[in-house]
Amino acid sequence: MARPPRYRPPVPVICVGNFVVGGAGKTPTAIALAKIARRLGLRPGFVAPGYGGAETGPLIVDIERHSAKDVGDEPLLLAAVAVTAIGRDRAASSRLLQDQEVDMIIMDDGFQNPSLAKDTSFVCIDAGAGVGNGLVLPAGPLRAPLQYQLLRADTLVLIGDGERAESLIRVAARAGRPTLQARLKPLRIREWRNEPILAFAGIGRPAKFFESLETIGARLEETAAFPDHHRYTEADANRLLTEAGRNRLRLVTTEKDLVRLAGETGALATLRDQTEAFPVVLEFENRPAVEEIISAAIRAAVAAPETHRQT
């Protein structure tokens, strides 16, 4: 993380990351930032690693041609919002985006990756999970020592409710790092209360997804949790379909899980057809503050010398 960046694109780079392994709401945050950027008159594009996909990149994601097996699940969600480049080499991916005439790059994940220069970094924190025991892998969930990560974080985004992150927020405040409150807002709330549900998810914290359903009053009868980025098997599909059929349950999963089932055959295709996604959007409590952070990053990038924006 301390290494100097290998490449500085000629457009501002906004990074969305987290301190720990697993899900913390990075992708919904990146999508929310892209929508705010568009309201500011910008044309953002995403750079993502393509975790879980076979393609090493760099390439532009085509939602009509690529599947989660090709590019990973998160890039498919991003590409539905704005042009998205994936690849193990973030610098090469950013160069590819420049050919798409974007005027701002949103880096989904990569906070710990020094290859691409960042003009500002939003770090997502799950309020219900915090940073666990505060230790670095493999003893705990942190990707790097917290004090070093805080030095490079510009803004903390506290997502949801919970007390697990309170001590972290106090440490961040002493370090002069502002915190923005945000929450994942479910869409079409009433329709999830009609029938008993079997909910399944292979994300960083499936319990958070199940809690979201319960919070809005969904009739959650059964749950099935899988590892993050889980690639579903025929056996998984048959088990879920059998259980749902036996108890007349409605199959519901996350948008990320559902895109992972696209393009499959056999029981997996049947599971895809019989499952509904539970869509959520991330909303910032103080959107003007987010707009100002983005605008300040753009002003700083524009004011930087031309040599500062080159390799």
C-alpha positions in Angstrom: 0.0 0.0 0.0 2.9 2.3 0.6 4.3 1.9 -2.9 4.0 4.9 -5.2 1.3 4.3 -7.8 2.4 2.9 -11.1 0.0 4.9 -13.2 -2.1 8.1 -12.8 -4.9 8.3 -15.4 -5.7 11.7 -17.0 -9.1 11.7 -15.2 -10.0 11.6 -11.5 -10.0 8.2 -9.8 -12.4 7.5 -6.9 -11.7 4.3 -5.1 -14.4 2.3 -3.2 -12.9 -0.3 -0.8 -13.0 -1.8 2.6 -10.7 -2.7 5.5 -11.7 -6.4 5.7 -12.2 -9.4 3.5 -15.7 -10.2 2.4 -18.7 -8.0 1.7 -19.1 -4.6 3.1 -21.3 -3.0 0.5 -18.6 -1.9 -1.9 -20.5 -2.5 -5.2 -23.8 -0.8 -4.1 -21.7 2.1 -2.9 -19.8 2.3 -6.3 -23.1 2.3 -8.1 -24.5 5.0 -5.9 -21.4 7.2 -6.5 -21.8 6.7 -10.3 -25.4 7.9 -10.2 -24.4 10.9 -8.1 -21.5 11.6 -10.6 -24.0 11.5 -13.5 -26.2 14.1 -11.7 -23.1 16.3 -11.6 -22.8 16.0 -15.3 -20.0 13.5 -15.4 -19.6 10.3 -17.4 -18.2 7.7 -15.0 -16.8 4.3 -15.8 -15.8 1.4 -13.5 -12.6 -0.5 -13.0 -13.1 -3.9 -11.3 -10.8 -6.9 -10.7 -13.3 -9.4 -12.1 -12.9 -11.7 -9.2 -14.3 -15.2 -9.8 -14.2 -14.9 -13.6 -11.9 -16.7 -16.0 -11.0 -13.6 -18.1 -7.8 -11.9 -16.9 -8.5 -8.8 -19.0 -8.2 -6.0 -19.6 -11.6 -6.0 -21.4 -14.9 -4.1 -21.5 -17.7 -6.0 -19.9 -20.6 -6.8 -22.3 -23.7 -7.9 -20.3 -25.1 -9.5 -23.5 -22.1 -11.7 -24.1 -20.3 -12.2 -20.8 -21.4 -14.3 -17.8 -20.2 -14.4 -14.2 -18.0 -17.3 -15.2 -16.2 -14.9 -17.6 -15.9 -11.7 -15.6 -17.3 -12.3 -12.1 -20.6 -11.3 -10.7 -20.0 -7.8 -9.5 -18.8 -6.4 -12.9 -22.1 -7.5 -14.5 -24.0 -5.4 -11.9 -21.7 -2.5 -12.5 -21.9 -2.8 -16.3 -25.7 -2.4 -16.2 -25.0 1.1 -14.8 -21.9 2.4 -16.6 -19.1 1.2 -18.9 -17.0 -1.3 -16.9 -13.4 -2.6 -17.5 -12.1 -5.7 -15.7 -8.7 -7.1 -15.4 -5.9 -8.1 -13.0 -3.9 -5.1 -14.2 -5.9 -2.0 -12.9 -3.7 0.4 -14.9 -4.4 -1.4 -18.2 -8.1 -1.5 -17.4 -8.1 2.2 -16.7 -6.4 2.9 -20.1 -9.1 0.8 -21.7 -11.8 3.0 -20.1 -10.2 6.1 -21.4 -11.0 4.9 -24.9 -14.6 4.9 -23.8 -14.4 8.7 -23.2 -15.2 8.5 -19.5 -14.2 11.6 -17.5 -14.1 9.9 -14.1 -13.0 6.4 -13.0 -14.7 4.6 -10.1 -12.4 1.8 -8.8 -14.6 -1.0 -7.3 -12.3 -2.7 -4.8 -8.5 -2.1 -4.9 -8.1 0.1 -1.9 -5.1 -1.9 -0.9 -3.8 -2.1 -4.5 -1.2 0.6 -5.2 -1.0 0.1 -9.0 -3.5 2.9 -9.8 -3.4 6.3 -8.3 -6.5 7.4 -6.4 -7.7 10.9 -6.0 -10.0 10.0 -3.1 -11.0 6.8 -1.3 -14.3 5.8 0.2 -14.0 2.9 2.6 -17.1 0.9 3.3 -17.8 -0.5 6.8 -20.7 -2.9 7.7 -22.1 -1.4 10.9 -23.2 -4.8 12.0 -19.8 -6.4 11.6 -17.2 -3.7 12.0 -13.7 -5.0 11.7 -14.2 -8.2 13.7 -11.5 -8.9 16.2 -9.2 -6.2 14.7 -6.5 -8.6 13.6 -5.0 -9.2 10.2 -5.5 -12.4 8.1 -5.4 -15.2 8.9 -5.9 -14.3 12.6 -8.8 -11.9 11.8 -10.6 -10.3 8.8 -8.4 -7.2 8.2 -6.6 -7.1 4.9 -3.8 -5.0 6.4 -3.1 -3.4 9.9 -5.9 -1.0 10.6 -3.7 2.0 11.5 -2.0 1.9 8.0 -5.3 1.5 6.2 -6.8 4.5 8.1 -3.9 6.7 6.9 -4.9 6.1 3.3 -8.7 6.3 3.8 -10.3 9.7 3.0 -13.9 9.0 3.9 -15.5 6.2 5.8 -19.0 5.0 4.7 -20.9 3.4 7.6 -23.6 1.1 6.1 -26.6 0.0 8.0 -27.2 -0.2 11.8 -25.2 -1.8 14.5 -22.6 -1.0 17.2 -19.7 -3.1 16.0 -18.1 -0.1 14.2 -18.5 2.6 16.9 -14.9 2.3 18.3 -13.6 2.4 14.7 -15.6 5.5 14.0 -14.1 7.2 17.1 -10.6 6.2 16.0 -11.3 7.6 12.5 -12.6 10.9 13.9 -9.4 11.3 16.0 -7.5 10.7 12.8 -9.6 13.4 11.0 -11.4 11.0 8.7 -15.1 11.9 8.2 -17.8 9.3 8.3 -20.9 9.2 6.1 -24.0 7.3 7.0 -25.7 5.1 4.4 -28.1 2.3 4.2 -29.2 -0.3 1.8 -32.8 0.4 0.9 -35.0 -2.5 -0.4 -37.2 -1.9 -3.4 -40.8 -3.0 -3.8 -41.2 -3.7 -0.1 -44.8 -4.8 0.0 -44.5 -7.6 -2.5 -42.1 -9.5 -0.3 -44.7 -10.0 2.4 -47.2 -12.0 0.3 -45.8 -15.5 0.3 -43.5 -17.6 2.5 -39.8 -17.4 1.4 -36.8 -19.6 1.1 -33.9 -17.1 0.9 -30.4 -18.2 -0.2 -27.2 -16.2 -0.7 -23.5 -16.7 -1.4 -22.2 -13.3 -0.4 -19.8 -12.0 2.3 -22.4 -12.0 5.0 -25.6 -13.9 4.1 -27.1 -13.1 7.5 -27.2 -9.5 6.6 -29.3 -10.3 3.5 -31.7 -12.5 5.6 -32.0 -9.7 8.2 -32.9 -7.3 5.5 -35.8 -9.5 4.5 -37.0 -9.9 8.0 -36.7 -6.2 8.7 -39.3 -5.3 6.0 -41.7 -8.0 7.3 -41.0 -10.7 4.7 -42.3 -14.2 5.5 -38.9 -15.8 5.8 -39.4 -19.5 6.4 -36.1 -21.0 5.5 -32.6 -19.8 4.7 -29.5 -21.3 3.0 -26.1 -19.6 3.3 -23.2 -20.2 0.9 -19.6 -18.8 0.8 -18.9 -15.5 -0.8 -18.9 -15.7 -4.7 -20.1 -19.3 -4.4 -20.5 -21.0 -7.8 -23.7 -23.0 -7.5 -23.7 -26.6 -8.4 -26.4 -28.9 -9.8 -26.7 -30.5 -6.3 -27.2 -27.0 -4.7 -29.9 -26.2 -7.3 -31.7 -29.5 -6.8 -31.7 -29.2 -3.1 -33.1 -25.7 -3.1 -35.7 -26.5 -5.7 -36.8 -29.6 -3.8 -37.1 -27.7 -0.5 -39.0 -24.9 -2.1 -41.4 -27.2 -3.9 -42.0 -29.4 -0.9 -43.0 -26.5 1.3 -44.4 -24.2 -1.4 -41.8 -21.5 -0.7 -40.9 -18.6 -2.9 -37.2 -18.6 -3.9 -35.4 -15.3 -3.3 -31.8 -14.3 -3.5 -29.5 -11.3 -4.0 -29.0 -9.6 -7.4 -25.3 -10.7 -7.2 -26.3 -14.3 -6.7 -28.9 -14.2 -9.5 -26.4 -13.0 -12.1 -24.2 -15.9 -11.2 -26.9 -18.2 -12.4 -27.3 -16.6 -15.8 -26.4 -18.7 -18.8 -26.5 -22.0 -16.9 -28.3 -25.2 -18.0 -30.1 -28.1 -16.3 -31.2 -27.6 -12.7 -29.2 -24.4 -12.4 -31.2 -22.9 -15.2 -34.5 -24.0 -13.5 -33.3 -22.4 -10.3 -32.5 -19.2 -12.2 -36.0 -19.1 -13.7 -37.8 -19.8 -10.4 -35.8 -17.4 -8.3 -36.4 -13.7 -7.8 -33.8 -11.1 -6.9 -34.3 -8.9 -3.8 -33.1 -5.6 -5.2 -31.6 -2.9 -3.0 -30.1 0.5 -3.6 -27.6 2.3 -1.3 -28.7 5.8 -0.2 -26.4 8.3 1.6 -28.0 10.3 4.4 -26.0 13.3 3.3 -25.8 13.3 -0.4 -24.6 16.9 -0.7 -21.5 15.9 1.3 -20.8 13.1 -1.2 -21.2 15.5 -4.1 -18.7 17.9 -2.5 -16.2 15.1 -2.0 -16.5 14.1 -5.6 -16.3 17.7 -6.8 -13.2 18.4 -4.6 -11.5 15.3 -6.0 -12.2 16.6 -9.6 -10.9 20.1 -8.8 -7.7 18.6 -7.3 -7.2 16.4 -10.4 -7.7 19.3 -12.8 -5.4 21.6 -10.8 -2.6 19.0 -10.8 0.3 19.5 -13.2 0.1 17.5 -16.4 3.2 15.5 -15.4 1.3 14.4 -12.3 -1.3 12.7 -14.4 1.0 10.6 -16.5 2.8 7.2 -16.1 
